[in-house]
Amino acid sequence: LVYDKLEDKDKAILHYNKALKIKKDFAEAYFNLGSALIDKEKFTDSIHYFRNAIKFKKNYFEAYNNLGVSNDKLGLYNEALKNYKKSISLNKKYIEAYFNAGVLLNDIGRYKESLEYLNEVVNISPFYPSAYFYLALLNCNLGDYNKAIFYFNEAKKNDPNNASIDHMLNSLEGINTAFPPIKYIINLFNDYAQKFDNHLLNTLSYTAPKLMRKIYNKNIEGIIQDNVLDLGCGTGLAGEEFRDISRNLIGIDVSPKMLKKAKAKKIYNKLIEDDIINSDNFFLASFDLIIASDFFIYIGDLKNIFKKIRNVSKENTLFIFSTEKLNQGNYMLLKSGRYAHSESYIHQLLKQCSFNIIEKKDVTIRKHKSGSIIGDIYLTEYIL
């Protein structure tokens, strides 16, 4: 426990294993070892230890909750929910299990059920700040934006410097910022990294990278691109689609946890952790193909980033990207916290930066609540 509290998880795991060799039915050691493995993001390994903790301590409500956390992180949502509910049945006042169940149900679109669990958290403990933040997100999903603003403001009382709260309040109050706070982006995707692929592909039916590759194949045949840049590469969903036509594929992202997932896929020749908006460190070469799949939805004013893209382009560089659709104006911060861009604005920027449009296509990018997100995919070419 001393090593655990000092954040030395490797030594903690070593000593928990020693304890289990001495006492094979030591439920608390199994639990603590499993919890340390969660901290190291070894979720599959942790499951064995939580199950043994429960085996030797039948009503171990904390172990059921943490077993649910591991299931949740692995995308095993039904198992996770079952274990959260079991934890609650064993301890009706255990806030963590209510909170985890509420967040999971919100993530998978079961909003009314989520509301019940998150309300129970604040009923048991009115000073649980994370519950107010997720109640705000939940009310955004339910379309009750006044309640969402109320709950974001409640969360802000306990966390006044939270960049995510500031950004979401801007989105709900109609403040059309040019850029989100960089901390918002880092926190959003670090929190999302473990379940990103599963949630986007299986829950939201995310199709942008596949649609981009389809448009690319329609217009560009039989060319292997020497140097390819994947902007905001995330876990590598676009990289997977374009790997086979890339000799040297470079991914860049601001989230270290997303990059860790991308690295595990072994599809990139190089991965760079950097703030693309505010840094020029990675723009030291020229590229044959530049990809930006669902990258611009996290930036409002695209003028400077388009100039940076132009600066690393050469004659006939291809630039393929997606946007969320906006019918008028240049760009808008939506209530979702993402940005949409108008066709006229994108055309203007492309013209200023000497990119010709090869093809532009209206597409359905992903599911959203009971509908879909409509966007545009552009395939363009740089002409000197």
PLY file of the C-alpha trace (Angstrom):
ply
format ascii 1.0
element vertex 384
property float x
property float y
property float z
element edge 383
property int vertex1
property int vertex2
end_header
0.00 0.00 0.00
2.86 2.40 0.72
4.27 1.98 -2.80
0.74 2.28 -4.24
0.19 5.60 -2.47
3.60 6.78 -3.65
2.48 5.99 -7.25
5.19 3.33 -7.68
2.80 0.83 -9.23
5.46 -1.67 -10.31
6.80 -2.06 -6.78
3.26 -2.17 -5.42
2.37 -5.01 -7.81
5.53 -6.88 -6.82
4.66 -6.70 -3.12
0.99 -7.61 -3.64
2.14 -10.73 -5.50
4.47 -11.58 -2.60
1.55 -11.19 -0.19
-0.56 -13.56 -2.31
2.17 -16.22 -2.25
1.98 -16.13 1.54
-1.83 -15.92 1.79
-3.61 -17.21 -1.31
-7.08 -16.10 -0.16
-6.05 -12.50 0.59
-8.98 -10.70 -1.07
-7.69 -7.18 -0.41
-4.34 -7.98 -2.05
-6.13 -9.23 -5.17
-8.21 -6.06 -5.20
-5.24 -3.74 -4.73
-3.23 -5.56 -7.38
-6.12 -5.29 -9.84
-6.50 -1.59 -9.06
-2.77 -1.01 -9.67
-3.12 -2.75 -13.03
-5.99 -0.39 -13.93
-3.67 2.53 -13.17
-1.16 0.99 -15.59
-3.96 0.55 -18.18
-3.60 -3.25 -18.08
-7.33 -3.76 -18.00
-7.46 -7.34 -19.28
-4.92 -8.47 -16.68
-6.79 -6.71 -13.87
-9.99 -8.71 -14.42
-8.43 -11.92 -13.08
-7.52 -10.25 -9.78
-10.91 -8.62 -9.22
-12.62 -11.96 -9.83
-10.35 -13.60 -7.25
-11.03 -10.77 -4.80
-14.76 -11.48 -5.19
-14.17 -15.23 -4.91
-12.62 -14.84 -1.46
-14.87 -11.98 -0.30
-18.39 -12.51 -1.58
-19.83 -9.03 -0.89
-16.80 -7.05 -2.07
-18.70 -4.13 -3.62
-15.52 -2.15 -4.44
-14.18 -5.13 -6.40
-17.40 -5.41 -8.43
-17.13 -1.69 -9.24
-13.51 -1.94 -10.35
-14.27 -5.07 -12.36
-16.89 -2.93 -14.08
-14.28 -0.24 -14.77
-12.02 -2.79 -16.49
-14.93 -4.15 -18.53
-15.92 -0.59 -19.43
-12.42 0.34 -20.64
-12.35 -2.79 -22.80
-15.68 -1.93 -24.41
-17.53 -4.74 -22.63
-20.40 -2.44 -21.75
-23.04 -5.00 -20.75
-20.59 -6.73 -18.41
-19.50 -3.38 -16.98
-23.07 -2.30 -16.29
-23.88 -5.63 -14.67
-20.93 -5.25 -12.30
-21.74 -1.62 -11.44
-25.30 -2.67 -10.60
-24.03 -5.57 -8.48
-21.78 -3.17 -6.58
-24.75 -0.87 -5.91
-26.90 -3.79 -4.77
-24.25 -4.60 -2.14
-23.88 -0.99 -0.99
-26.71 1.41 -1.79
-24.55 4.42 -0.84
-21.47 3.59 -2.93
-21.15 6.73 -5.05
-18.40 5.48 -7.38
-20.58 2.72 -8.84
-23.53 5.07 -9.41
-21.21 7.57 -11.08
-19.50 5.00 -13.30
-22.83 3.51 -14.37
-24.20 6.97 -15.16
-21.19 7.92 -17.29
-21.28 4.60 -19.18
-25.01 4.87 -19.90
-24.49 8.40 -21.23
-21.65 7.20 -23.46
-23.80 4.48 -25.05
-26.81 6.76 -25.55
-29.09 5.49 -22.76
-29.64 9.01 -21.48
-32.70 8.63 -19.27
-31.14 5.73 -17.37
-27.92 7.73 -17.04
-29.86 10.59 -15.49
-31.19 8.32 -12.74
-27.70 7.20 -11.70
-26.07 10.63 -11.86
-28.93 12.22 -9.93
-28.44 9.58 -7.26
-24.77 10.60 -6.96
-25.64 14.20 -6.09
-28.48 13.02 -3.81
-25.99 10.97 -1.79
-23.18 13.53 -1.99
-24.00 17.08 -3.17
-20.27 17.89 -3.20
-19.22 15.43 -5.92
-17.97 17.84 -8.64
-17.50 15.31 -11.45
-21.18 14.41 -11.24
-22.18 17.98 -12.08
-19.88 17.98 -15.12
-21.39 14.76 -16.46
-24.93 15.90 -15.65
-24.17 18.90 -17.83
-22.92 16.70 -20.70
-25.95 14.45 -20.27
-28.37 17.36 -20.47
-26.60 18.50 -23.66
-27.37 15.07 -25.10
-30.98 15.37 -23.91
-31.24 18.80 -25.56
-31.92 20.62 -22.27
-29.27 23.30 -22.70
-30.47 25.54 -19.85
-29.99 22.67 -17.40
-26.63 21.91 -18.98
-25.50 25.50 -18.39
-26.71 25.27 -14.78
-24.74 22.09 -14.13
-21.58 23.37 -15.86
-21.73 26.43 -13.62
-22.16 24.18 -10.57
-19.13 22.15 -11.66
-17.18 25.38 -12.20
-17.69 26.41 -8.55
-15.56 23.43 -7.52
-13.13 23.64 -10.46
-12.90 27.29 -11.61
-9.93 26.76 -13.95
-11.36 23.78 -15.84
-10.80 24.47 -19.55
-13.40 21.88 -20.60
-16.13 23.63 -18.63
-15.17 27.01 -20.11
-15.25 25.63 -23.65
-18.61 23.92 -23.23
-20.14 27.03 -21.65
-18.91 29.03 -24.65
-20.57 26.53 -26.97
-23.90 26.67 -25.13
-23.95 30.43 -24.64
-23.25 31.21 -28.30
-19.69 32.51 -27.86
-18.04 31.70 -31.18
-14.39 31.20 -30.24
-11.68 30.80 -32.87
-9.97 27.95 -31.01
-10.75 25.69 -28.06
-8.42 25.71 -25.03
-5.61 23.25 -25.74
-6.17 21.67 -22.31
-9.74 20.87 -23.37
-8.46 18.91 -26.38
-5.77 17.08 -24.42
-8.15 16.11 -21.61
-10.95 15.14 -24.00
-8.84 12.69 -25.97
-6.75 11.39 -23.09
-10.02 10.44 -21.36
-11.45 9.03 -24.60
-8.40 7.11 -25.85
-9.10 3.68 -24.34
-12.60 3.35 -25.79
-12.14 5.67 -28.80
-12.06 3.11 -31.62
-14.82 0.93 -30.22
-17.11 3.87 -29.49
-16.60 5.63 -32.82
-16.78 2.56 -35.03
-19.40 0.47 -33.23
-21.58 2.99 -31.38
-21.36 6.05 -33.65
-20.80 4.20 -36.96
-17.96 6.59 -37.78
-17.08 6.40 -41.48
-14.97 9.47 -42.39
-11.60 7.68 -42.92
-13.16 4.96 -45.10
-15.09 7.54 -47.13
-11.92 9.59 -47.58
-10.05 6.55 -48.89
-12.93 5.74 -51.25
-12.82 9.27 -52.70
-9.04 9.07 -52.96
-9.20 5.73 -54.82
-11.78 7.11 -57.24
-9.49 9.95 -58.30
-5.92 8.76 -57.70
-4.88 5.40 -59.12
-1.75 3.35 -58.64
0.42 5.95 -56.89
2.47 5.20 -53.79
3.00 8.45 -51.87
6.52 8.94 -50.52
5.77 11.22 -47.54
2.34 11.31 -45.91
1.27 13.46 -42.96
-1.76 12.52 -40.82
-2.86 15.63 -38.89
-4.60 14.90 -35.58
-3.93 11.22 -36.18
-5.54 10.07 -32.91
-5.46 6.30 -32.58
-4.68 5.87 -36.26
-8.05 5.25 -37.90
-7.12 7.32 -40.96
-3.58 5.97 -40.92
-4.93 2.45 -41.21
-6.86 3.42 -44.34
-3.87 5.07 -46.07
-0.97 2.90 -44.84
-0.80 0.78 -47.97
-0.17 3.77 -50.26
2.33 5.47 -47.91
6.06 4.81 -47.90
6.69 7.14 -44.95
3.62 7.82 -42.80
3.91 10.43 -40.05
1.18 11.02 -37.46
0.90 14.03 -35.17
-1.45 14.56 -32.26
-1.63 16.52 -29.01
-2.91 13.61 -26.87
-0.22 11.26 -25.51
-2.77 8.55 -24.74
-4.15 8.60 -28.28
-0.61 8.37 -29.64
0.06 5.39 -27.38
-2.87 3.59 -29.02
-1.63 4.59 -32.48
1.87 3.33 -31.69
0.50 -0.07 -30.66
-0.99 -0.50 -34.15
2.49 -0.22 -35.75
1.22 1.61 -38.83
3.19 4.86 -38.57
6.86 5.36 -39.37
6.94 8.24 -36.91
4.58 9.71 -34.32
4.90 13.24 -32.95
3.25 14.68 -29.85
2.69 18.37 -30.50
0.12 21.16 -30.53
-0.46 21.58 -34.25
-2.22 24.92 -33.91
0.50 26.69 -31.96
3.68 24.92 -33.07
5.78 24.90 -36.23
8.27 22.30 -35.00
7.00 19.49 -37.18
6.69 21.52 -40.40
10.28 20.98 -41.50
9.63 18.86 -44.57
7.30 18.71 -47.56
4.67 16.05 -48.08
3.05 14.29 -51.02
-0.23 13.64 -49.20
-1.73 15.40 -46.17
-4.70 13.86 -44.33
-6.98 15.59 -41.81
-9.84 13.31 -40.83
-12.19 14.94 -38.30
-9.34 17.26 -37.31
-10.82 20.61 -38.30
-13.93 20.01 -36.20
-11.75 20.93 -33.20
-10.56 24.25 -34.71
-12.70 27.25 -35.61
-10.47 29.67 -37.53
-8.62 27.57 -40.11
-6.67 30.36 -41.82
-3.32 29.78 -40.09
-3.46 25.99 -40.22
-4.21 26.10 -43.97
-1.17 28.36 -44.43
0.96 25.85 -42.51
-0.34 23.07 -44.75
0.49 25.14 -47.83
4.01 25.69 -46.50
4.71 21.94 -46.41
3.15 21.30 -49.79
4.90 21.05 -53.16
3.64 20.89 -56.71
0.77 18.35 -56.86
0.67 17.65 -53.10
-2.71 16.11 -52.29
-4.68 17.36 -49.29
-7.73 15.36 -48.20
-9.86 16.38 -45.22
-13.31 16.36 -43.65
-15.45 19.06 -42.06
-18.85 19.28 -40.38
-21.30 21.22 -42.52
-22.34 24.82 -41.81
-24.89 26.49 -44.07
-23.90 30.13 -43.54
-21.08 32.22 -42.09
-17.47 31.00 -41.89
-17.26 28.76 -38.84
-19.35 28.14 -35.74
-18.76 26.57 -32.35
-21.66 24.14 -32.04
-23.43 23.06 -28.87
-21.58 19.75 -29.19
-18.30 21.57 -28.48
-17.15 20.89 -32.06
-16.82 23.37 -34.93
-18.61 23.40 -38.27
-17.35 25.20 -41.39
-19.20 26.51 -44.41
-18.45 25.44 -47.97
-17.84 29.06 -49.00
-15.27 29.53 -46.20
-13.38 26.37 -47.13
-13.40 27.34 -50.83
-12.02 30.77 -49.92
-9.17 29.31 -47.86
-8.29 26.73 -50.50
-8.13 29.42 -53.18
-5.93 31.66 -51.00
-3.54 28.77 -50.41
-3.45 27.59 -54.08
-5.31 24.30 -53.63
-7.61 23.18 -56.43
-10.59 20.98 -55.58
-10.47 17.59 -57.30
-13.66 16.37 -55.61
-15.94 17.59 -52.86
-18.61 15.27 -51.50
-21.44 15.64 -48.97
-21.32 12.67 -46.59
-22.77 11.25 -43.37
-19.81 11.17 -41.02
-21.29 9.52 -37.92
-24.42 8.98 -35.86
-25.44 11.64 -33.36
-28.28 11.04 -30.89
-31.23 9.93 -33.05
-29.81 11.46 -36.24
-26.55 11.85 -38.13
-23.70 14.32 -38.51
-23.55 15.65 -42.07
-20.21 16.82 -43.35
-18.04 17.40 -46.39
-14.97 15.59 -47.65
-12.56 17.48 -49.90
-9.82 16.04 -52.07
-7.59 18.87 -53.25
-4.27 19.41 -55.04
-1.64 22.11 -54.52
-0.78 24.02 -57.68
2.21 26.38 -57.66
0 1
1 2
2 3
3 4
4 5
5 6
6 7
7 8
8 9
9 10
10 11
11 12
12 13
13 14
14 15
15 16
16 17
17 18
18 19
19 20
20 21
21 22
22 23
23 24
24 25
25 26
26 27
27 28
28 29
29 30
30 31
31 32
32 33
33 34
34 35
35 36
36 37
37 38
38 39
39 40
40 41
41 42
42 43
43 44
44 45
45 46
46 47
47 48
48 49
49 50
50 51
51 52
52 53
53 54
54 55
55 56
56 57
57 58
58 59
59 60
60 61
61 62
62 63
63 64
64 65
65 66
66 67
67 68
68 69
69 70
70 71
71 72
72 73
73 74
74 75
75 76
76 77
77 78
78 79
79 80
80 81
81 82
82 83
83 84
84 85
85 86
86 87
87 88
88 89
89 90
90 91
91 92
92 93
93 94
94 95
95 96
96 97
97 98
98 99
99 100
100 101
101 102
102 103
103 104
104 105
105 106
106 107
107 108
108 109
109 110
110 111
111 112
112 113
113 114
114 115
115 116
116 117
117 118
118 119
119 120
120 121
121 122
122 123
123 124
124 125
125 126
126 127
127 128
128 129
129 130
130 131
131 132
132 133
133 134
134 135
135 136
136 137
137 138
138 139
139 140
140 141
141 142
142 143
143 144
144 145
145 146
146 147
147 148
148 149
149 150
150 151
151 152
152 153
153 154
154 155
155 156
156 157
157 158
158 159
159 160
160 161
161 162
162 163
163 164
164 165
165 166
166 167
167 168
168 169
169 170
170 171
171 172
172 173
173 174
174 175
175 176
176 177
177 178
178 179
179 180
180 181
181 182
182 183
183 184
184 185
185 186
186 187
187 188
188 189
189 190
190 191
191 192
192 193
193 194
194 195
195 196
196 197
197 198
198 199
199 200
200 201
201 202
202 203
203 204
204 205
205 206
206 207
207 208
208 209
209 210
210 211
211 212
212 213
213 214
214 215
215 216
216 217
217 218
218 219
219 220
220 221
221 222
222 223
223 224
224 225
225 226
226 227
227 228
228 229
229 230
230 231
231 232
232 233
233 234
234 235
235 236
236 237
237 238
238 239
239 240
240 241
241 242
242 243
243 244
244 245
245 246
246 247
247 248
248 249
249 250
250 251
251 252
252 253
253 254
254 255
255 256
256 257
257 258
258 259
259 260
260 261
261 262
262 263
263 264
264 265
265 266
266 267
267 268
268 269
269 270
270 271
271 272
272 273
273 274
274 275
275 276
276 277
277 278
278 279
279 280
280 281
281 282
282 283
283 284
284 285
285 286
286 287
287 288
288 289
289 290
290 291
291 292
292 293
293 294
294 295
295 296
296 297
297 298
298 299
299 300
300 301
301 302
302 303
303 304
304 305
305 306
306 307
307 308
308 309
309 310
310 311
311 312
312 313
313 314
314 315
315 316
316 317
317 318
318 319
319 320
320 321
321 322
322 323
323 324
324 325
325 326
326 327
327 328
328 329
329 330
330 331
331 332
332 333
333 334
334 335
335 336
336 337
337 338
338 339
339 340
340 341
341 342
342 343
343 344
344 345
345 346
346 347
347 348
348 349
349 350
350 351
351 352
352 353
353 354
354 355
355 356
356 357
357 358
358 359
359 360
360 361
361 362
362 363
363 364
364 365
365 366
366 367
367 368
368 369
369 370
370 371
371 372
372 373
373 374
374 375
375 376
376 377
377 378
378 379
379 380
380 381
381 382
382 383
